[in-house]
Amino acid sequence: MHSESGKKYFSGRNLIHFMFLSKTDRSAYLKRIGFEKTDLVPSFEDLCVLQRVHLLSVPFENLDIHLGRKIALENSFDKIVFQWRGGFCYELNGLFYQLLKDIGFNVQIISGRVYNKAKKSYPPEFDHMALTVKLNGQEYLVDVGNGEFALQPLIVKPDIVQVDPRGKFIIEKTEDDYLLVSKIGDDDKTPQYIFTLEPRIVADFLPMLHYQQTSPDSHFVKNRLCTLPTETGRITISGNTIKIKIGETVEEKSLASDEEFQKALFDHFGIRP
Protein backbone atom coordinates (compact mmCIF):
# COMPACT_ATOMS: atom_id res chain seq x y z
CA MET A 1 0.00 0.00 0.00
CA HIS A 2 1.60 3.27 -1.03
CA SER A 3 1.39 6.55 0.85
CA GLU A 4 -1.31 9.09 0.13
CA SER A 5 1.26 11.57 -1.20
CA GLY A 6 1.91 9.22 -4.09
CA LYS A 7 -1.66 9.77 -5.34
CA LYS A 8 -2.88 12.77 -7.30
CA TYR A 9 -6.34 14.17 -7.07
CA PHE A 10 -8.10 16.02 -9.87
CA SER A 11 -10.78 18.68 -9.52
CA GLY A 12 -11.56 20.31 -12.86
CA ARG A 13 -9.90 23.58 -13.78
CA ASN A 14 -8.68 24.11 -10.20
CA LEU A 15 -6.38 21.11 -10.58
CA ILE A 16 -2.99 21.45 -8.95
CA HIS A 17 -0.30 19.79 -11.08
CA PHE A 18 0.63 17.03 -8.65
CA MET A 19 1.32 16.58 -5.00
CA PHE A 20 4.95 16.17 -4.01
CA LEU A 21 6.34 12.71 -3.44
CA SER A 22 7.16 11.60 0.07
CA LYS A 23 10.67 10.29 0.73
CA THR A 24 9.26 6.77 0.66
CA ASP A 25 7.52 7.41 -2.66
CA ARG A 26 10.62 8.93 -4.22
CA SER A 27 12.76 6.02 -3.06
CA ALA A 28 10.29 3.51 -4.50
CA TYR A 29 10.07 5.41 -7.80
CA LEU A 30 13.87 5.61 -8.15
CA LYS A 31 14.16 1.91 -7.36
CA ARG A 32 11.54 1.15 -10.01
CA ILE A 33 13.62 2.87 -12.71
CA GLY A 34 16.93 1.53 -11.46
CA PHE A 35 18.41 4.86 -10.40
CA GLU A 36 20.91 4.20 -7.62
CA LYS A 37 22.25 7.68 -6.84
CA THR A 38 20.87 9.12 -3.59
CA ASP A 39 22.28 12.66 -3.54
CA LEU A 40 20.07 13.98 -6.34
CA VAL A 41 20.46 17.58 -7.49
CA PRO A 42 18.82 19.45 -10.38
CA SER A 43 21.80 19.07 -12.72
CA PHE A 44 22.05 18.27 -16.41
CA GLU A 45 23.99 15.10 -15.63
CA ASP A 46 21.27 13.78 -13.32
CA LEU A 47 18.54 14.79 -15.78
CA CYS A 48 20.23 12.81 -18.57
CA VAL A 49 20.61 9.69 -16.44
CA LEU A 50 17.06 9.93 -15.07
CA GLN A 51 15.55 10.19 -18.55
CA ARG A 52 17.66 7.34 -19.90
CA VAL A 53 17.00 4.86 -17.10
CA HIS A 54 13.30 5.75 -17.07
CA LEU A 55 12.98 4.99 -20.77
CA LEU A 56 14.92 1.74 -20.42
CA SER A 57 12.83 0.61 -17.43
CA VAL A 58 9.23 1.72 -17.95
CA PRO A 59 7.46 0.61 -21.15
CA PHE A 60 5.18 2.70 -23.29
CA GLU A 61 1.93 0.70 -23.27
CA ASN A 62 -1.84 0.99 -23.61
CA LEU A 63 -2.86 -2.42 -22.31
CA ASP A 64 -5.51 -1.15 -19.89
CA ILE A 65 -7.57 0.22 -22.78
CA HIS A 66 -7.80 -3.28 -24.24
CA LEU A 67 -8.55 -4.80 -20.86
CA GLY A 68 -11.54 -2.51 -20.43
CA ARG A 69 -9.95 -0.54 -17.60
CA LYS A 70 -10.28 3.21 -17.38
CA ILE A 71 -6.95 5.03 -17.28
CA ALA A 72 -7.10 7.56 -14.43
CA LEU A 73 -4.03 9.69 -13.83
CA GLU A 74 -4.47 9.59 -10.07
CA ASN A 75 -3.50 5.92 -10.29
CA SER A 76 -0.26 6.47 -12.22
CA PHE A 77 2.09 6.17 -9.26
CA ASP A 78 0.62 2.91 -8.01
CA LYS A 79 0.35 1.47 -11.52
CA ILE A 80 3.88 2.28 -12.67
CA VAL A 81 5.84 1.98 -9.44
CA PHE A 82 4.11 -0.79 -7.49
CA GLN A 83 2.33 -2.75 -10.21
CA TRP A 84 5.47 -2.62 -12.38
CA ARG A 85 3.48 -1.39 -15.37
CA GLY A 86 4.03 1.24 -18.02
CA GLY A 87 1.63 3.72 -19.55
CA PHE A 88 1.23 6.27 -22.28
CA CYS A 89 2.36 9.90 -22.39
CA TYR A 90 -0.10 11.36 -19.89
CA GLU A 91 0.86 8.78 -17.29
CA LEU A 92 4.60 8.55 -17.97
CA ASN A 93 5.46 12.21 -18.46
CA GLY A 94 2.92 13.21 -15.82
CA LEU A 95 4.63 11.08 -13.20
CA PHE A 96 8.13 12.03 -14.38
CA TYR A 97 7.12 15.68 -14.03
CA GLN A 98 6.30 15.01 -10.40
CA LEU A 99 9.68 13.39 -9.77
CA LEU A 100 11.65 16.18 -11.46
CA LYS A 101 9.66 18.85 -9.61
CA ASP A 102 10.30 17.08 -6.34
CA ILE A 103 14.06 16.96 -7.00
CA GLY A 104 14.05 20.70 -7.65
CA PHE A 105 14.16 20.97 -11.44
CA ASN A 106 12.54 23.96 -13.13
CA VAL A 107 10.15 21.79 -15.13
CA GLN A 108 6.97 22.56 -17.05
CA ILE A 109 4.32 20.44 -18.74
CA ILE A 110 3.78 21.29 -22.41
CA SER A 111 1.41 20.13 -25.16
CA GLY A 112 2.53 18.33 -28.30
CA ARG A 113 0.74 17.13 -31.44
CA VAL A 114 2.16 13.90 -32.85
CA TYR A 115 2.49 13.70 -36.64
CA ASN A 116 -0.01 11.36 -38.31
CA LYS A 117 1.83 9.70 -41.20
CA ALA A 118 -1.32 8.33 -42.82
CA LYS A 119 -3.17 11.64 -42.80
CA LYS A 120 -0.03 13.79 -43.14
CA SER A 121 -1.39 16.12 -40.50
CA TYR A 122 -1.33 16.86 -36.80
CA PRO A 123 -4.15 16.05 -34.35
CA PRO A 124 -5.68 18.60 -31.94
CA GLU A 125 -3.84 20.25 -29.08
CA PHE A 126 -3.10 18.10 -26.00
CA ASP A 127 -2.66 14.99 -28.14
CA HIS A 128 0.70 14.48 -26.42
CA MET A 129 2.12 15.52 -23.06
CA ALA A 130 5.81 16.36 -22.90
CA LEU A 131 8.07 18.35 -20.58
CA THR A 132 10.57 21.17 -20.72
CA VAL A 133 13.33 21.76 -18.19
CA LYS A 134 15.29 25.00 -17.76
CA LEU A 135 18.87 24.56 -16.63
CA ASN A 136 21.69 27.09 -16.60
CA GLY A 137 19.85 29.44 -18.95
CA GLN A 138 19.07 26.67 -21.46
CA GLU A 139 15.73 24.98 -22.16
CA TYR A 140 15.50 21.24 -22.86
CA LEU A 141 12.76 19.05 -24.31
CA VAL A 142 12.30 16.03 -22.02
CA ASP A 143 10.09 13.11 -23.02
CA VAL A 144 9.75 9.64 -21.44
CA GLY A 145 6.33 8.95 -22.95
CA ASN A 146 6.67 8.80 -26.71
CA GLY A 147 7.63 5.29 -27.74
CA GLU A 148 10.67 5.49 -30.04
CA PHE A 149 12.27 8.87 -29.32
CA ALA A 150 15.46 10.43 -27.98
CA LEU A 151 17.09 8.84 -24.94
CA GLN A 152 18.53 12.20 -23.87
CA PRO A 153 17.06 15.67 -23.36
CA LEU A 154 17.09 17.78 -26.52
CA ILE A 155 18.15 21.42 -26.46
CA VAL A 156 15.26 23.63 -27.53
CA LYS A 157 17.29 25.56 -30.06
CA PRO A 158 16.17 25.69 -33.69
CA ASP A 159 18.14 24.39 -36.63
CA ILE A 160 20.92 22.48 -34.90
CA VAL A 161 21.44 18.76 -35.44
CA GLN A 162 21.54 16.90 -32.13
CA VAL A 163 23.13 13.47 -31.94
CA ASP A 164 21.40 11.04 -29.59
CA PRO A 165 21.96 7.31 -28.95
CA ARG A 166 18.68 6.81 -30.86
CA GLY A 167 19.72 8.86 -33.88
CA LYS A 168 19.91 12.48 -34.99
CA PHE A 169 17.21 15.01 -34.16
CA ILE A 170 16.50 18.59 -35.12
CA ILE A 171 14.04 21.20 -33.83
CA GLU A 172 12.76 23.77 -36.31
CA LYS A 173 10.29 26.64 -36.25
CA THR A 174 7.14 26.27 -38.32
CA GLU A 175 5.20 28.97 -40.14
CA ASP A 176 2.44 28.91 -37.53
CA ASP A 177 4.72 29.53 -34.52
CA TYR A 178 5.10 25.90 -33.47
CA LEU A 179 8.35 24.07 -32.90
CA LEU A 180 8.75 20.84 -34.85
CA VAL A 181 11.04 18.06 -33.61
CA SER A 182 12.08 15.63 -36.35
CA LYS A 183 14.32 12.59 -36.59
CA ILE A 184 16.94 12.79 -39.32
CA GLY A 185 17.37 9.72 -41.52
CA ASP A 186 19.88 9.00 -44.26
CA ASP A 187 17.86 10.79 -46.91
CA ASP A 188 15.06 12.65 -45.15
CA LYS A 189 13.57 13.98 -41.93
CA THR A 190 10.67 12.26 -40.18
CA PRO A 191 8.40 14.63 -38.22
CA GLN A 192 7.80 13.50 -34.63
CA TYR A 193 5.58 16.20 -33.17
CA ILE A 194 4.98 19.92 -32.99
CA PHE A 195 4.85 21.79 -29.70
CA THR A 196 4.99 25.19 -28.05
CA LEU A 197 6.69 26.26 -24.84
CA GLU A 198 3.45 27.46 -23.26
CA PRO A 199 3.15 25.94 -19.76
CA ARG A 200 0.12 23.69 -19.33
CA ILE A 201 -1.66 22.02 -16.43
CA VAL A 202 -2.82 18.42 -16.27
CA ALA A 203 -6.50 19.40 -16.45
CA ASP A 204 -5.87 20.69 -19.98
CA PHE A 205 -5.19 17.13 -21.13
CA LEU A 206 -8.17 15.38 -19.56
CA PRO A 207 -10.55 15.66 -22.56
CA MET A 208 -7.89 14.16 -24.86
CA LEU A 209 -7.08 11.51 -22.26
CA HIS A 210 -10.74 10.48 -22.46
CA TYR A 211 -10.72 10.56 -26.27
CA GLN A 212 -7.54 8.52 -26.58
CA GLN A 213 -8.95 5.63 -24.57
CA THR A 214 -12.56 5.66 -25.76
CA SER A 215 -12.85 6.88 -29.35
CA PRO A 216 -12.88 4.24 -32.12
CA ASP A 217 -10.77 6.72 -34.11
CA SER A 218 -7.99 6.67 -31.52
CA HIS A 219 -4.98 4.61 -32.59
CA PHE A 220 -4.64 3.53 -28.95
CA VAL A 221 -8.10 1.94 -29.15
CA LYS A 222 -7.39 0.32 -32.50
CA ASN A 223 -4.29 -1.60 -31.46
CA ARG A 224 -2.72 -2.83 -28.22
CA LEU A 225 0.91 -1.90 -27.77
CA CYS A 226 3.77 -2.45 -25.36
CA THR A 227 7.26 -1.26 -26.29
CA LEU A 228 10.55 -0.70 -24.51
CA PRO A 229 13.97 0.39 -25.76
CA THR A 230 16.95 -1.72 -24.78
CA GLU A 231 20.65 -0.88 -24.75
CA THR A 232 21.01 -2.56 -28.15
CA GLY A 233 17.58 -2.11 -29.75
CA ARG A 234 13.90 -2.39 -28.86
CA ILE A 235 11.25 -4.92 -27.89
CA THR A 236 7.70 -4.29 -29.10
CA ILE A 237 4.42 -6.16 -28.89
CA SER A 238 1.91 -4.73 -31.35
CA GLY A 239 -1.40 -6.51 -31.65
CA ASN A 240 -0.48 -10.20 -31.71
CA THR A 241 3.07 -9.77 -32.96
CA ILE A 242 6.27 -9.42 -30.96
CA LYS A 243 9.25 -7.75 -32.61
CA ILE A 244 12.71 -7.93 -31.08
CA LYS A 245 15.35 -5.63 -32.56
CA ILE A 246 19.02 -6.11 -31.69
CA GLY A 247 21.24 -3.76 -33.65
CA GLU A 248 20.13 -4.09 -37.26
CA THR A 249 18.67 -7.56 -36.74
CA VAL A 250 14.90 -7.80 -36.31
CA GLU A 251 13.06 -10.96 -35.29
CA GLU A 252 9.26 -11.13 -35.50
CA LYS A 253 6.98 -13.78 -34.08
CA SER A 254 3.21 -14.17 -33.97
CA LEU A 255 1.63 -14.71 -30.57
CA ALA A 256 -0.93 -17.36 -31.39
CA SER A 257 -2.80 -17.42 -28.10
CA ASP A 258 -3.57 -15.31 -25.07
CA GLU A 259 -1.22 -17.56 -23.07
CA GLU A 260 1.64 -16.74 -25.45
CA PHE A 261 0.78 -13.04 -25.26
CA GLN A 262 0.77 -13.07 -21.45
CA LYS A 263 4.04 -15.00 -21.34
CA ALA A 264 5.73 -12.55 -23.72
CA LEU A 265 4.54 -9.62 -21.60
CA PHE A 266 6.05 -11.12 -18.49
CA ASP A 267 9.25 -12.48 -20.04
CA HIS A 268 10.18 -9.25 -21.83
CA PHE A 269 8.53 -6.51 -19.76
CA GLY A 270 7.88 -8.06 -16.36
CA ILE A 271 4.19 -7.22 -16.77
CA ARG A 272 1.24 -9.17 -15.45
CA PRO A 273 -1.66 -6.86 -16.43
C-alpha positions in Angstrom: 0.0 0.0 0.0 1.6 3.3 -1.0 1.4 6.5 0.9 -1.3 9.1 0.1 1.3 11.6 -1.2 1.9 9.2 -4.1 -1.7 9.8 -5.3 -2.9 12.8 -7.3 -6.3 14.2 -7.1 -8.1 16.0 -9.9 -10.8 18.7 -9.5 -11.6 20.3 -12.9 -9.9 23.6 -13.8 -8.7 24.1 -10.2 -6.4 21.1 -10.6 -3.0 21.5 -8.9 -0.3 19.8 -11.1 0.6 17.0 -8.7 1.3 16.6 -5.0 4.9 16.2 -4.0 6.3 12.7 -3.4 7.2 11.6 0.1 10.7 10.3 0.7 9.3 6.8 0.7 7.5 7.4 -2.7 10.6 8.9 -4.2 12.8 6.0 -3.1 10.3 3.5 -4.5 10.1 5.4 -7.8 13.9 5.6 -8.2 14.2 1.9 -7.4 11.5 1.2 -10.0 13.6 2.9 -12.7 16.9 1.5 -11.5 18.4 4.9 -10.4 20.9 4.2 -7.6 22.2 7.7 -6.8 20.9 9.1 -3.6 22.3 12.7 -3.5 20.1 14.0 -6.3 20.5 17.6 -7.5 18.8 19.4 -10.4 21.8 19.1 -12.7 22.0 18.3 -16.4 24.0 15.1 -15.6 21.3 13.8 -13.3 18.5 14.8 -15.8 20.2 12.8 -18.6 20.6 9.7 -16.4 17.1 9.9 -15.1 15.6 10.2 -18.5 17.7 7.3 -19.9 17.0 4.9 -17.1 13.3 5.8 -17.1 13.0 5.0 -20.8 14.9 1.7 -20.4 12.8 0.6 -17.4 9.2 1.7 -18.0 7.5 0.6 -21.2 5.2 2.7 -23.3 1.9 0.7 -23.3 -1.8 1.0 -23.6 -2.9 -2.4 -22.3 -5.5 -1.1 -19.9 -7.6 0.2 -22.8 -7.8 -3.3 -24.2 -8.6 -4.8 -20.9 -11.5 -2.5 -20.4 -10.0 -0.5 -17.6 -10.3 3.2 -17.4 -6.9 5.0 -17.3 -7.1 7.6 -14.4 -4.0 9.7 -13.8 -4.5 9.6 -10.1 -3.5 5.9 -10.3 -0.3 6.5 -12.2 2.1 6.2 -9.3 0.6 2.9 -8.0 0.4 1.5 -11.5 3.9 2.3 -12.7 5.8 2.0 -9.4 4.1 -0.8 -7.5 2.3 -2.8 -10.2 5.5 -2.6 -12.4 3.5 -1.4 -15.4 4.0 1.2 -18.0 1.6 3.7 -19.5 1.2 6.3 -22.3 2.4 9.9 -22.4 -0.1 11.4 -19.9 0.9 8.8 -17.3 4.6 8.6 -18.0 5.5 12.2 -18.5 2.9 13.2 -15.8 4.6 11.1 -13.2 8.1 12.0 -14.4 7.1 15.7 -14.0 6.3 15.0 -10.4 9.7 13.4 -9.8 11.6 16.2 -11.5 9.7 18.9 -9.6 10.3 17.1 -6.3 14.1 17.0 -7.0 14.1 20.7 -7.7 14.2 21.0 -11.4 12.5 24.0 -13.1 10.2 21.8 -15.1 7.0 22.6 -17.1 4.3 20.4 -18.7 3.8 21.3 -22.4 1.4 20.1 -25.2 2.5 18.3 -28.3 0.7 17.1 -31.4 2.2 13.9 -32.9 2.5 13.7 -36.6 0.0 11.4 -38.3 1.8 9.7 -41.2 -1.3 8.3 -42.8 -3.2 11.6 -42.8 0.0 13.8 -43.1 -1.4 16.1 -40.5 -1.3 16.9 -36.8 -4.2 16.1 -34.3 -5.7 18.6 -31.9 -3.8 20.3 -29.1 -3.1 18.1 -26.0 -2.7 15.0 -28.1 0.7 14.5 -26.4 2.1 15.5 -23.1 5.8 16.4 -22.9 8.1 18.3 -20.6 10.6 21.2 -20.7 13.3 21.8 -18.2 15.3 25.0 -17.8 18.9 24.6 -16.6 21.7 27.1 -16.6 19.9 29.4 -19.0 19.1 26.7 -21.5 15.7 25.0 -22.2 15.5 21.2 -22.9 12.8 19.1 -24.3 12.3 16.0 -22.0 10.1 13.1 -23.0 9.8 9.6 -21.4 6.3 8.9 -22.9 6.7 8.8 -26.7 7.6 5.3 -27.7 10.7 5.5 -30.0 12.3 8.9 -29.3 15.5 10.4 -28.0 17.1 8.8 -24.9 18.5 12.2 -23.9 17.1 15.7 -23.4 17.1 17.8 -26.5 18.2 21.4 -26.5 15.3 23.6 -27.5 17.3 25.6 -30.1 16.2 25.7 -33.7 18.1 24.4 -36.6 20.9 22.5 -34.9 21.4 18.8 -35.4 21.5 16.9 -32.1 23.1 13.5 -31.9 21.4 11.0 -29.6 22.0 7.3 -29.0 18.7 6.8 -30.9 19.7 8.9 -33.9 19.9 12.5 -35.0 17.2 15.0 -34.2 16.5 18.6 -35.1 14.0 21.2 -33.8 12.8 23.8 -36.3 10.3 26.6 -36.3 7.1 26.3 -38.3 5.2 29.0 -40.1 2.4 28.9 -37.5 4.7 29.5 -34.5 5.1 25.9 -33.5 8.4 24.1 -32.9 8.8 20.8 -34.8 11.0 18.1 -33.6 12.1 15.6 -36.3 14.3 12.6 -36.6 16.9 12.8 -39.3 17.4 9.7 -41.5 19.9 9.0 -44.3 17.9 10.8 -46.9 15.1 12.7 -45.1 13.6 14.0 -41.9 10.7 12.3 -40.2 8.4 14.6 -38.2 7.8 13.5 -34.6 5.6 16.2 -33.2 5.0 19.9 -33.0 4.9 21.8 -29.7 5.0 25.2 -28.1 6.7 26.3 -24.8 3.5 27.5 -23.3 3.1 25.9 -19.8 0.1 23.7 -19.3 -1.7 22.0 -16.4 -2.8 18.4 -16.3 -6.5 19.4 -16.5 -5.9 20.7 -20.0 -5.2 17.1 -21.1 -8.2 15.4 -19.6 -10.5 15.7 -22.6 -7.9 14.2 -24.9 -7.1 11.5 -22.3 -10.7 10.5 -22.5 -10.7 10.6 -26.3 -7.5 8.5 -26.6 -8.9 5.6 -24.6 -12.6 5.7 -25.8 -12.9 6.9 -29.4 -12.9 4.2 -32.1 -10.8 6.7 -34.1 -8.0 6.7 -31.5 -5.0 4.6 -32.6 -4.6 3.5 -28.9 -8.1 1.9 -29.1 -7.4 0.3 -32.5 -4.3 -1.6 -31.5 -2.7 -2.8 -28.2 0.9 -1.9 -27.8 3.8 -2.5 -25.4 7.3 -1.3 -26.3 10.6 -0.7 -24.5 14.0 0.4 -25.8 17.0 -1.7 -24.8 20.7 -0.9 -24.7 21.0 -2.6 -28.2 17.6 -2.1 -29.8 13.9 -2.4 -28.9 11.2 -4.9 -27.9 7.7 -4.3 -29.1 4.4 -6.2 -28.9 1.9 -4.7 -31.3 -1.4 -6.5 -31.7 -0.5 -10.2 -31.7 3.1 -9.8 -33.0 6.3 -9.4 -31.0 9.2 -7.8 -32.6 12.7 -7.9 -31.1 15.4 -5.6 -32.6 19.0 -6.1 -31.7 21.2 -3.8 -33.6 20.1 -4.1 -37.3 18.7 -7.6 -36.7 14.9 -7.8 -36.3 13.1 -11.0 -35.3 9.3 -11.1 -35.5 7.0 -13.8 -34.1 3.2 -14.2 -34.0 1.6 -14.7 -30.6 -0.9 -17.4 -31.4 -2.8 -17.4 -28.1 -3.6 -15.3 -25.1 -1.2 -17.6 -23.1 1.6 -16.7 -25.4 0.8 -13.0 -25.3 0.8 -13.1 -21.4 4.0 -15.0 -21.3 5.7 -12.5 -23.7 4.5 -9.6 -21.6 6.0 -11.1 -18.5 9.2 -12.5 -20.0 10.2 -9.3 -21.8 8.5 -6.5 -19.8 7.9 -8.1 -16.4 4.2 -7.2 -16.8 1.2 -9.2 -15.4 -1.7 -6.9 -16.4 
